[in-house]
Amino acid sequence: MTPSALVPVWLAELADQRRQSPHTVAGYRHDLECLLELAGETPLESLTATHIRRFVGVLHARGLGGRTLARALSAWRGYYRWLGRRGVLARNPVEGVRAPKSPRPLPKVLSPDEANRLLGDALRAPVRATSPDAGASAEDADAETSRAALVALRDQAMFELFYSSGLRLSELASLDVDCLADIASGEVRVLGKRSKTRQVPVGTRAREAIAAWAAQREALAARGEKALFVGVRGARIAVRIIEQQLERRAVAQGLPMRVHPHMLRHSFASHVLQSSGDLRAVQEMLGHASIASTQVYTHLDFQHLAKVYDAAHPRARRK
């Protein structure tokens, strides 16, 4: 088979053997389709580093940024390495080709005060997904009020755990009720990227909120449902619902920015690093494979120090 014809074989191996996520495999598929389109009539086995550099230039002229180009080069490089291991090709034209650098935007975080404001006590009037019918009976109204109270307990527990432990959205949604014993003892085990597990601490406020939710969870969960957090239909809560509920909570609490789940993860990392200065510990808690992914939070820390300096130093203040 030619290198072009082997593309589906490599993608299947990524999904089945290397356990890459469907999103990652779809990204690799798109990048290789792009390579084939750029190569045109030139077979993949005939491409050289000169071709690859020209392709990068073409994509850059189309408006693709450095990070997107680096991802494409990584996919191309990985595919050629795979071909080399199978003895299909003896050289890798992508080796040594680098994407143009682009400024890396710093993640947006909440200040400690904003985090406390967002995660204060459960809202007195829980946000409703829909408005009750004007002709609803008293029983229907009571049921709606009860359901709203359960949703408020659930949301409080989810958001406290987000900020307490720096979880990813998918990690939080995939938690099952069998983790409650570990949470009660101050930790939680999660399944992260590339099917890697890690244990992270759970703070007092989060443990209290989760205990309050767990005590009422059966009133909302369907019989036999294993998920720790469930939606109003009783099944495992969808990640989009978590995003929507967090956005509503931020608006209801008067925060001036759009708050998304990853912002709580960023805020967790930034605040722990500001207080401890222990970059390695933050790396472990976030589940980053490389310390480089965690180092972005040192820049956030410096930004905070720079703002304090500008506001406090007599020779730095603006007139």
ABEGO torsion letter per residue (X at the ends): XBAAAAAAAAAAAAAAAAGBBAAAAAAAAAAAAAAAAAAEABBAAABBAAAAAAAAAAAAAAGBBAAAAAAAAAAAAAAAAAAAAAGABABBAABGBBBBBBBBBBBBBBBAAAAAAAABBBBABBBBABBBBAABBAAAAAAAAAAAAAAAAAAAAAAAAAAAAGBBAAAAAABBAAAAAAAAAGBBBBBBBGGBBBBBBBBAAAAAAAAAAAAAAAAABBBGBABABBBAAGBBBBAAAAAAAAAAAAAAAGBABBBBAAAAAAAAAAAAAAAAGBAAAAAAAAGBABAAAAAAAAAAAAAAAAAAAAAABAAABBX
